[in-house]
Every structure is written in C-alpha cells, then in structure tokens.
Amino acid sequence: MANDLLKGKKGIIFGALNENSIAWQVAERAHEEGAEFILTNAPIALRMGELNELAQKTNSDIVPADVTSIEDLENLFNKAEEKFGKIDFILHSIGMSINVRKKIHYTEANYEYYHKAMDISAISFHKVMKVAKQKDIMNEWGSILALSFIAAQLSIPGYNDMSDAKSLLESIARTFGYYYGVDKKVRINTISQSPTKTTAGGGIKGFNSLYDYADLNSPLGNAPALDCANYCIAMFSDLTKYVTMQNLFHDGGFSRTGVTDKMMHKLGFE
Ligand code: NAI
C-alpha cells in the first residue's frame, strides 16, 4: 500500500531496536512511501546488530546517539545535514525506566532512576528539538513526533514513573510546538498508542493483562504497531500540515470509552 506520501522527504528515526519496535515499522513504511532517513539508537542497543538488517532493507545509514547526550545529538544532526541538507521529519520512539525494570513500586521510587527515566523518555525530546532548531535543520512544514501512552492522563497501576515521563513528554510537544510553529512552521505532536507487544512494552509490570484489558475495553480493539506506523506516515506527510501541539490518540477508542459490552460480559454484569 505505497502512495509516495513521503516522496522526497528526509528524516531521522530514533528507537528501532528489533522488528517489534514501533520505530522499525515506521522505518519500513517510510521507506515504502519514498522517504530517506538516518536510523539512530543508543550505542549499547546497536551492539545487538539487528539494526543493520533494517538499514540495508531501507538503504539507510546508522548513526549512534545516546539521546540524553547533546554532544551525540549534535554529531547526529551534523551527519544528517551533511547527507540531506535540511530534513522534513523526526520520530522520537524512545522510552526507558530503571524503576520499571527493577520493579520498584511507584511510591518507593529511586530518584536517581526517576531522573534517568525523565531524561531518556521525555527531556530527550526537548534536547532533540533544541539541537534541531539551533541548527535550523528542519524544512518549513516539517513534522516531529514522539510516542506516548494514556497513562499520561489516566492512572494505570504498573506503568510507574513512565506515567510522569509521558505527561512531561506531551507537555514538551505542546510547549515546544508553539515556539517552533511561530518561528519555523514546524509542527510537533505526540501519538498516544495502544499497548503494543515490544521490548519496552513487555517491561511494564502486568503488561499482558493491561494489553488484554485495553483490547477488551476499546470498541475497535488495540491498535497494532503497523497501524501506528501508518498514522506516523500520515503525520509526516503534507496531508496533515495544520496539525500541531496535539496528543493524538491511536488506541481503538480506548481513551474515550467508559466500559464496553465485551468488558461487562467478561465481568459477568449482565
Ligand atoms: P522498543 O523497546 O522497541 O523501543 C524503545 C527504544 O528506546 C529502543 O530502541 C531503545 O534502544 C531506545 N532507547 C532507550 N534508551 C535510549 C537512549 N538513552 N538513547 C537512545 N535510544 C534509547 O519499544 P517500543 O514499544 O517500540 O517503544 C517506542 C515508544 O513507544 C516509547 O516511547 C514507548 O514508551 C512508546 N509506547 C509504547 C507502547 C507499548 O505498549 N509498547 C504503548 C505506547 C507508547
């Protein structure tokens, strides 16, 4: 289903780790739609080597960057400038919490880990855009996206400090979106995706139950990663030029549903 929606567009894709990653699916779809891009991930993630396969398939270069390091980001954007001149899109598809990994309860947070989660999962979005803006690398009407989750709005046990990170991420999109829009007509949004079976998703305590719950409690069921990628493509394309500063739910209607008949039935209330 390729429609040349991104023909001639250049970009940077953060966060493809393996073929389950949402960013991996975005890269494959962006390639099909005619985009050229640089793939980037943390040096430690690149050691696994799986990204080479995606780079070959999509004819892309890989540039390592720890997203919390301004120095790494400056190097990455310099490489992008050398290769493409200006760019049109950026995907930030990154999340990590050590409190989640170590199963430390939210109310007992380790603050060193907490800061790290905010830095990697949220403040890094600000850093990426700060470096992009300083370099003036984005074309007018360029589109920048990050991936979020409904735990930014609703309390979801087990999502831990990532809930706070996602709230911050969405606020950064809104606030940076104002300034980048006024100065350079660049648009910034977050896509709030259904639970998805990926490496980051699987780290959440009770993830499988959360996945099944969201699936049952949304009229359309959970949105698959490929459909999330399709939404990202639409947001990078010129068909969505005036959408900015939004948190866009891509969740089969979960965020607007009190309860479904399917759920009532499951609970035995009928
Ligand atoms: P994933 O584990 O495939 O991707 C997370 C990526 O973050 C990995 O590629 C990892 O290497 C990268 N990363 C971690 N620390 C980094 C650092 N310091 N510098 C650069 N990159 C770093 O998992 P997934 O699910 O594709 O995650 C992508 C985004 O989607 C995340 O923001 C996640 O929170 C979000 N999301 C995921 C959902 C899910 O259920 N899987 C639901 C809603 C949002």
Residues whose N, C-alpha, C, O or C-beta is under 5 A from the ligand:
A	BS01	NAI	G15 A16 L17 N20 S21 I22 A23 N41 A42 A45 A65 D66 V67 T68 S93 I94 G95 M96 I120 L147 S148 F149 Q193 S194 P195 T196 T198 T199 A200 G201
